[in-house]
Amino acid sequence: MKKIAHEAPISIFDAVQARTDYDYALVHLFEESDQYFNLFKQSLKKKREVILDNSIFELGTAFDPEKYAEWIVKLQPTYYIIPDVLNDAKGTIENFDNWIKNYKDNVPGKIIAVAQGKTFNEFLECYNHLTAHVDKIAISFDSEFYNMWISRFPTKQPTKYHEWAIARQLLFVQMVERDLIKKNIPHHLLGCGVPQEFINYHNYDFIDSIDTSNPVVAGLKGLRYNELLGLGDKPSEKLFTLINSEVSPDQMATITHNITWFRKIVNGE
């Protein structure tokens, strides 16, 4: 079974947590809200697994390494994601090596790294370097090199999110067929554009965990997953901008439906 986490507003954190397998924290929000930080401290006390993210998707650049290390010590998460550089294999490798040298022995938790690159070959170089040292490797839903493959698609997709979904699927197909996947290393899937992507990963036992706020943000926007087709388009908002939202009963009903649908297609529940 693949483990699933959905980031959610503080007001419904407990309700969403009851329907997920572990919790996923954004470090930059720790500096804005003691309440948010304490939710994850409580998760750990409940023996829940917690992954701490360096907030690069939200900030554009990874959270300051020194401050990040301080928050890791304070939280003591199960895993944390080492600061990477978006779409930059060389920068990500340099950040990774610097982190291992300067911080790894001084902070608690298992390590996750994100493979980056502007081309498939750069991505693969980064992937191979990182997987030699990590506890888990992460793959993003919107890597820049996907666009090179998208240009070769025989048919036009409805949105860029559908295109990225197909591209990540093609990435795994190609890596499995060419025996490039490190099957002894658990893989984590970062985010998603459209949730129907995940119906194609049932046989990939190396995929261990998934995080996405998609079911929650869609529900907040009144978007209910279609039983057959999933979601037609991804809401533009990022969850962290909605972290303090109050949630109506109707919104919560839609979120619950979306989470149930998501779990069903990921794990066949």
BABA-480705 format. One line per 3 residues: number of its first residue (from 0); their letters; for each residue z, y, x negated of C-alpha. Coordinates in steps of 0.2 Angstrom, whole numbers. Layout:
BEGIN
NUM) A) Z:Y:X  ...
END
This chain:
BEGIN
0) MKK) 0:0:0  -4:17:-6  10:30:-6
3) IAH) 6:46:4  14:63:4  10:78:14
6) EAP) 17:95:9  24:104:25  32:121:30
9) ISI) 51:121:27  54:121:46  46:104:48
12) FDA) 50:96:31  62:83:38  50:78:52
15) VQA) 35:76:40  46:67:27  50:54:40
18) RTD) 32:50:41  28:49:23  32:39:8
21) YDY) 38:51:-5  39:70:-8  28:83:-17
24) ALV) 35:99:-23  26:115:-29  36:123:-44
27) HLF) 31:141:-41  40:140:-24  56:136:-32
30) EES) 57:154:-38  54:160:-21  66:149:-11
33) DQY) 82:141:-15  81:132:2  64:124:-3
36) FNL) 71:118:-20  86:111:-12  75:100:0
39) FKQ) 69:91:-15  86:89:-23  91:81:-6
42) SLK) 76:70:-7  81:63:-24  99:60:-17
45) KKR) 91:50:-4  82:39:-17  65:47:-12
48) EVI) 52:48:-25  47:66:-29  32:72:-39
51) LDN) 33:90:-46  17:99:-47  13:113:-59
54) SIF) 5:124:-45  -12:126:-54  -21:124:-37
57) ELG) -11:138:-29  -10:149:-44  -27:147:-53
60) TAF) -18:143:-69  -3:131:-72  15:138:-71
63) DPE) 22:144:-87  27:129:-98  44:135:-103
66) KYA) 50:140:-86  42:124:-79  52:113:-92
69) EWI) 68:122:-85  64:118:-67  61:100:-72
72) VKL) 78:99:-80  86:107:-64  77:95:-52
75) QPT) 75:79:-62  60:73:-52  53:56:-53
78) YYI) 37:62:-60  30:79:-65  12:84:-68
81) IPD) 9:91:-86  1:108:-86  -18:106:-86
84) VLN) -33:118:-86  -45:118:-72  -62:110:-76
87) DAK) -58:111:-95  -56:95:-104  -53:103:-121
90) GTI) -40:115:-114  -31:101:-104  -30:90:-119
93) ENF) -23:104:-130  -10:108:-116  -6:90:-115
96) DNW) -3:87:-133  7:103:-135  18:97:-120
99) IKN) 21:80:-128  25:88:-144  37:102:-137
102) YKD) 44:96:-121  42:78:-117  58:72:-126
105) NVP) 68:87:-118  65:84:-100  68:70:-88
108) GKI) 55:61:-77  39:51:-79  23:60:-83
111) IAV) 7:63:-74  -8:71:-81  -24:77:-73
114) AQG) -41:73:-80  -52:88:-81  -70:93:-86
117) KTF) -86:102:-83  -97:87:-85  -94:69:-82
120) NEF) -94:65:-100  -81:79:-103  -70:72:-89
123) LEC) -71:54:-96  -66:60:-113  -51:69:-106
126) YNH) -47:54:-95  -47:42:-109  -36:53:-120
129) LTA) -23:56:-106  -22:38:-100  -17:32:-117
132) HVD) 0:41:-115  4:44:-97  13:35:-83
135) KIA) 0:40:-70  -17:49:-71  -22:61:-57
138) ISF) -40:65:-51  -44:80:-41  -54:82:-25
141) DSE) -64:97:-31  -69:95:-49  -83:106:-55
144) FYN) -93:92:-62  -95:85:-44  -107:99:-41
147) MWI) -120:91:-53  -120:75:-42  -120:85:-26
150) SRF) -137:93:-31  -144:75:-31  -138:70:-14
153) PTK) -153:64:-3  -146:72:12  -137:89:15
156) QPT) -119:87:20  -111:98:33  -99:107:21
159) KYH) -94:107:3  -79:97:7  -89:83:13
162) EWA) -100:84:-3  -84:83:-14  -78:69:-4
165) IAR) -94:59:-7  -93:64:-25  -76:58:-28
168) QLL) -81:41:-20  -96:41:-32  -85:44:-47
171) FVQ) -74:29:-43  -89:18:-39  -97:23:-56
174) MVE) -81:20:-66  -78:3:-58  -95:-3:-60
177) RDL) -96:3:-78  -78:-4:-82  -72:13:-86
180) IKK) -56:13:-75  -40:10:-83  -33:-2:-70
183) NIP) -17:-4:-79  -13:14:-76  -8:20:-58
186) HHL) -20:33:-51  -15:48:-40  -27:57:-29
189) LGC) -24:76:-28  -28:83:-12  -43:81:0
192) GVP) -57:91:8  -60:80:23  -48:65:27
195) QEF) -61:52:31  -65:51:12  -50:39:10
198) INY) -57:25:21  -67:20:6  -53:16:-6
201) HNY) -45:1:2  -50:-11:-12  -45:0:-26
204) DFI) -28:-6:-31  -27:5:-45  -25:20:-33
207) DSI) -6:21:-31  -3:38:-23  -11:52:-13
210) DTS) -5:70:-9  -13:81:3  -7:95:15
213) NPV) -23:92:25  -16:84:41  -2:97:42
216) VAG) -13:113:39  -26:106:51  -12:104:64
219) LKG) -5:121:61  -23:128:65  -24:117:81
222) LRY) -37:105:73  -34:87:79  -42:73:69
225) NEL) -56:64:78  -53:46:80  -70:41:73
228) LGL) -75:56:63  -60:63:55  -61:82:52
231) GDK) -77:92:54  -71:106:41  -56:110:30
234) PSE) -45:125:35  -47:138:22  -28:142:21
237) KLF) -17:133:7  -1:126:13  10:137:1
240) TLI) 5:152:11  12:144:27  28:137:19
243) NSE) 39:148:30  29:145:46  38:141:62
246) VSP) 29:127:71  27:125:90  28:109:99
249) DQM) 10:108:102  6:111:83  19:97:79
252) ATI) 11:85:91  -6:88:82  2:86:65
255) THN) 10:70:70  -7:64:77  -16:69:61
258) ITW) -3:60:50  -4:44:60  -23:44:59
261) FRK) -22:48:40  -10:33:37  -21:22:47
264) IVN) -37:25:38  -28:24:21  -18:9:23
267) GE) -25:1:39  -8:3:48
END
